Amino acid sequence: MVQKFCKQIHLEFDMSIVGELTYFLGLQVKQMDDTIFIPQSKYAKSIVMKFGLENASHKRTLVATHVKLSKDEKGVGVNQSLYISMIGSLLYLIASRPYITFRVGVCARYQVEPKLSHLTQVKRIMGVQVLRLFFVFF
């Protein structure tokens, strides 16, 4: 079946088969006998380093259960481009980490006027990624 598919694709596109897939569109791919993992651990490490959070204190959970994000109109404003960049990096990361999808989506709502309270939650999401890097399947 795979050979048939490859022949069909080869008729339409110029391609070659060079071996087992390890990266696709920037995503790491780990293939096992019956499972395919998309760990993105390298990318998660790179965004933590990019934003200087490698030495931050890391929490075990994404956010405390009692914290509710709001517009926080009286809060301290933060660099909007930094906040947007952090959200964008996390949005790419949700392809392999569905447990952060909702939290990142909530934080993304506040990109127009991000406050310190919003940035704190984004940093917390990134901090959890550092802990989870050690539990990636290889």
C-alpha positions as CSV (number, residue, x, y, z in Angstrom):
1,M,0.0,0.0,0.0
2,V,2.8,2.4,0.8
3,Q,4.6,1.6,-2.4
4,K,1.4,2.3,-4.4
5,F,1.0,5.6,-2.6
6,C,4.6,6.5,-3.3
7,K,4.2,5.7,-7.0
8,Q,1.1,7.8,-7.3
9,I,2.7,10.8,-5.5
10,H,5.9,10.4,-7.6
11,L,3.8,10.7,-10.8
12,E,2.6,14.1,-9.6
13,F,5.5,15.5,-7.7
14,D,9.3,15.4,-7.9
15,M,10.2,13.4,-4.8
16,S,12.6,10.9,-3.3
17,I,12.3,8.5,-0.4
18,V,15.3,9.0,1.8
19,G,14.4,6.9,4.8
20,E,12.4,7.1,8.0
21,L,10.7,10.5,8.7
22,T,12.4,12.3,11.6
23,Y,11.3,15.9,10.9
24,F,8.3,17.3,9.1
25,L,7.6,21.0,8.8
26,G,9.8,21.6,11.8
27,L,8.1,19.0,14.0
28,Q,10.2,16.2,15.4
29,V,8.7,12.7,14.6
30,K,9.6,9.6,16.5
31,Q,8.3,6.4,14.9
32,M,8.0,3.1,16.8
33,D,6.5,-0.2,15.9
34,D,2.9,0.8,16.5
35,T,3.1,4.4,17.6
36,I,4.2,7.8,16.3
37,F,5.3,10.5,18.8
38,I,5.6,14.2,18.0
39,P,7.6,15.2,21.1
40,Q,8.9,18.7,20.0
41,S,11.3,18.6,23.0
42,K,14.0,20.5,21.0
43,Y,11.5,23.2,20.1
44,A,10.2,23.5,23.7
45,K,13.8,23.8,25.0
46,S,14.5,26.5,22.4
47,I,11.6,28.7,23.3
48,V,12.4,28.4,27.0
49,M,15.9,29.5,26.2
50,K,14.7,32.2,23.7
51,F,12.7,33.9,26.4
52,G,15.3,33.5,29.1
53,L,13.2,31.2,31.3
54,E,15.7,28.3,31.7
55,N,16.5,29.4,35.3
56,A,13.0,30.4,36.3
57,S,11.3,28.5,39.2
58,H,9.1,25.9,37.6
59,K,5.6,24.9,38.8
60,R,4.2,21.5,38.4
61,T,0.9,22.7,37.1
62,L,-0.1,25.1,34.4
63,V,-1.9,27.5,36.6
64,A,-3.4,27.5,40.1
65,T,-7.0,26.4,40.0
66,H,-8.2,29.6,41.7
67,V,-6.6,32.0,39.2
68,K,-9.0,33.6,36.7
69,L,-7.6,35.8,33.9
70,S,-9.4,39.0,33.1
71,K,-8.6,42.2,31.3
72,D,-6.9,43.4,34.4
73,E,-7.4,47.1,33.3
74,K,-5.5,48.4,36.4
75,G,-2.6,46.0,36.0
76,V,0.9,46.9,34.9
77,G,1.3,46.8,31.1
78,V,4.1,44.7,29.5
79,N,5.8,44.6,26.2
80,Q,3.2,43.7,23.7
81,S,5.5,42.3,21.0
82,L,7.3,40.0,23.6
83,Y,3.9,38.7,24.8
84,I,2.7,38.1,21.2
85,S,5.9,36.3,20.4
86,M,5.6,34.1,23.4
87,I,2.0,33.3,22.6
88,G,2.9,32.5,18.9
89,S,5.7,30.1,20.1
90,L,3.2,28.3,22.4
91,L,0.6,28.1,19.7
92,Y,3.1,26.2,17.5
93,L,3.9,23.9,20.5
94,I,0.3,22.9,21.1
95,A,0.6,20.5,18.1
96,S,2.2,18.0,20.4
97,R,1.0,19.2,23.8
98,P,-2.8,19.3,23.9
99,Y,-2.8,19.8,27.6
100,I,-1.7,23.4,27.1
101,T,-4.2,24.2,24.3
102,F,-6.9,25.7,26.5
103,R,-4.6,27.7,28.7
104,V,-2.7,29.2,25.7
105,G,-6.0,30.1,24.1
106,V,-7.1,31.9,27.2
107,C,-3.8,33.8,27.4
108,A,-4.0,34.6,23.6
109,R,-7.2,36.6,24.2
110,Y,-5.1,39.3,25.9
111,Q,-2.6,40.1,23.2
112,V,-3.9,43.6,22.5
113,E,-3.2,45.0,26.0
114,P,-1.2,42.3,27.9
115,K,-0.6,42.9,31.6
116,L,1.8,41.5,34.0
117,S,-0.8,39.0,35.3
118,H,-1.1,37.6,31.7
119,L,2.6,37.4,31.2
120,T,3.0,35.6,34.5
121,Q,0.6,32.9,33.3
122,V,2.4,32.6,29.9
123,K,5.7,32.1,31.7
124,R,4.1,29.5,33.9
125,I,3.0,27.6,30.9
126,M,6.5,27.7,29.5
127,G,7.9,26.7,32.9
128,V,5.8,23.5,32.9
129,Q,7.3,22.7,29.5
130,V,10.8,22.5,31.1
131,L,9.5,19.9,33.6
132,R,7.7,17.9,30.9
133,L,10.9,17.8,28.7
134,F,12.2,15.1,31.0
135,F,9.1,12.9,30.5
136,V,9.1,12.8,26.7
137,F,9.0,9.3,25.1
138,F,12.0,8.4,22.9
